[in-house]
Amino acid sequence: MNAVVHLSGPGRTGPDLEELLGRVALGDQDAFSGVYDAVAGPVLGLVRRVLRDPAQSEEVAQEVLLEVWRTAARYRAEHGEVMPWVLTIAHRRAVNRVRSAQAAADRDQRTAAAAHAPAFDEVAEQVEGRLEREQVRRCMRTLTGLQRESLTLAYYRGYTYPQVAEVLGVPLGTVKTRMRDGLIRLRDCLGVGA
């Protein structure tokens, strides 16, 4: 199947592509048959080089030839010959198909990545939470009574510094100092960085 394809030149007999395309613009199906015979091979070859998939290449080549049929009236001889015009349409369609396929693949990949949620181990979370609570309780037992009471009122019951001072019957400055010292001891006991 080593046929020589002449894109233009003296090897052609009968009406030239420009004349045929002019008749196609008027709806002449026989003229389109002549255009088809002349350009189908080069169109398919170009599209196949871009897409590398025979099935998609045939589909895009068919779309290109359909577009030539529909847009033949837009062809202007002063802008160039028919074959380059048709091959430009073919190249653009093929490149658009590649871009569309790549965009779809990228979109699918992003969707798959977003849908992949790390496994959640509820039992491990519960065990970890219990261990952390037990460690906090153990560290709270190492505090002085005033530190422990001040922190419990402030952090577990939501009291403000003045309210803690009033409940415990000690000066506000003392409560602030005991709470700061207690938090430092808790931090050190829990191994939390400063």
C-alpha positions in Angstrom: 0.0 0.0 0.0 2.7 2.4 -1.0 0.5 4.8 -3.0 1.9 8.2 -3.9 -0.4 11.1 -3.0 0.0 14.3 -4.9 -1.3 17.2 -2.8 -1.2 19.6 -5.7 0.5 19.8 -9.1 0.1 18.7 -12.7 -0.7 15.1 -11.9 -4.4 15.9 -11.5 -6.9 15.8 -14.3 -10.4 17.3 -14.2 -11.5 20.3 -12.1 -9.1 21.5 -9.5 -9.8 21.5 -5.7 -10.6 25.2 -5.7 -13.3 24.8 -8.3 -14.7 21.7 -6.6 -14.8 23.5 -3.3 -16.7 26.4 -4.9 -19.3 23.9 -6.1 -19.4 22.3 -2.7 -20.2 25.7 -1.2 -23.3 25.6 -3.5 -24.3 22.2 -2.1 -23.0 20.0 -5.0 -22.6 16.5 -3.6 -20.7 15.2 -6.7 -18.2 18.0 -6.2 -17.8 17.1 -2.5 -17.1 13.5 -3.7 -14.2 14.8 -5.7 -12.9 16.9 -2.8 -13.3 13.9 -0.5 -11.3 11.7 -2.8 -8.5 14.3 -3.0 -8.2 15.2 0.7 -9.4 12.2 2.7 -6.0 10.4 2.7 -3.9 13.4 3.7 -6.4 14.4 6.4 -6.5 10.9 7.9 -2.7 10.7 7.8 -2.2 14.1 9.5 -4.9 13.3 12.2 -3.4 9.9 12.8 0.1 11.4 13.3 -1.3 13.7 16.0 -3.7 11.3 17.7 -1.9 7.9 17.2 -5.2 6.1 17.8 -6.8 4.7 14.6 -10.4 4.7 15.9 -10.2 8.3 17.1 -8.3 9.3 14.0 -11.1 8.1 11.7 -13.7 9.8 13.9 -11.8 13.2 13.8 -11.1 12.8 10.0 -14.9 12.3 9.5 -15.6 15.4 11.6 -13.1 17.4 9.5 -14.6 16.3 6.2 -18.1 17.2 7.6 -16.7 20.6 8.6 -15.3 21.1 5.0 -18.8 20.3 3.6 -20.5 22.8 6.0 -17.9 25.6 5.8 -16.8 25.4 2.1 -18.4 28.8 1.5 -15.9 30.4 4.0 -12.9 29.3 1.9 -11.1 32.3 0.3 -8.6 31.5 -2.5 -6.7 34.8 -1.8 -5.7 33.3 1.6 -4.2 30.2 0.3 -4.8 26.9 -1.5 -7.5 24.4 -0.6 -5.3 21.5 0.7 -3.5 23.6 3.3 -6.9 25.1 4.4 -8.3 21.6 4.9 -5.2 20.3 6.6 -5.3 23.3 9.0 -8.8 22.4 9.9 -7.7 18.8 10.4 -4.7 19.7 12.6 -6.8 22.0 14.8 -9.4 19.3 15.3 -6.8 16.7 16.1 -5.0 19.0 18.6 -8.4 19.9 20.2 -9.1 16.2 20.6 -5.8 15.6 22.3 -6.4 18.6 24.7 -9.9 17.4 25.4 -8.7 13.9 26.2 -5.9 15.3 28.5 -8.3 17.6 30.3 -10.7 14.7 30.9 -7.8 12.5 32.2 -6.7 15.3 34.5 -10.2 15.9 35.7 -10.7 12.2 36.4 -7.4 12.1 38.3 -8.3 15.1 40.4 -11.7 13.6 41.2 -10.1 10.3 42.1 -7.6 12.0 44.3 -10.3 14.0 46.1 -12.5 11.0 46.6 -9.7 9.0 48.2 -10.1 9.8 51.8 -7.7 8.2 54.3 -9.1 5.4 56.2 -10.6 6.5 59.5 -10.0 4.1 62.3 -12.7 4.9 64.9 -11.4 2.4 67.5 -7.8 3.8 67.3 -9.2 7.4 67.7 -11.1 6.4 70.8 -8.2 4.6 72.3 -5.9 7.6 71.6 -8.4 10.0 73.1 -8.7 7.9 76.3 -4.9 7.7 76.6 -4.6 11.5 76.2 -7.4 12.1 78.8 -5.7 9.7 81.2 -2.4 11.5 80.7 -4.0 14.8 81.5 -5.6 13.4 84.6 -2.3 12.0 85.8 -0.5 15.3 85.2 -3.3 17.3 86.9 -2.7 15.1 90.0 0.9 16.5 90.1 -0.3 20.1 90.5 -0.8 21.8 93.8 -4.4 22.1 95.1 -4.8 25.8 94.2 -3.3 25.2 90.7 -5.5 22.2 90.1 -8.7 24.0 91.3 -7.9 27.2 89.4 -7.3 25.3 86.1 -10.4 23.1 86.6 -12.6 26.1 87.2 -11.2 28.1 84.3 -10.8 25.3 81.6 -13.5 22.8 82.5 -16.2 25.1 83.9 -15.5 28.2 81.9 -14.9 30.7 84.7 -13.0 33.9 84.1 -9.9 34.8 86.3 -11.9 37.2 88.5 -14.6 34.5 89.0 -12.0 31.9 89.9 -10.5 34.4 92.4 -13.9 35.0 93.9 -14.8 31.3 94.2 -11.5 30.4 95.8 -11.4 33.5 98.0 -7.8 34.5 96.9 -6.5 37.6 95.2 -6.7 37.8 91.5 -2.9 38.1 91.0 -2.5 34.9 93.0 -4.9 33.0 90.8 -3.2 34.2 87.6 0.2 33.2 88.9 -1.0 29.8 90.1 -2.7 29.2 86.8 0.4 30.2 84.8 2.6 27.9 87.0 0.1 25.1 86.7 0.0 25.4 82.9 3.8 25.3 82.7 3.9 22.2 84.8 1.2 20.6 82.7 3.1 21.4 79.5 6.2 19.9 80.9 4.4 16.8 82.2 2.6 16.2 78.9 5.8 16.7 76.9 4.4 19.5 74.8 6.9 21.9 73.3 7.0 25.5 74.4 
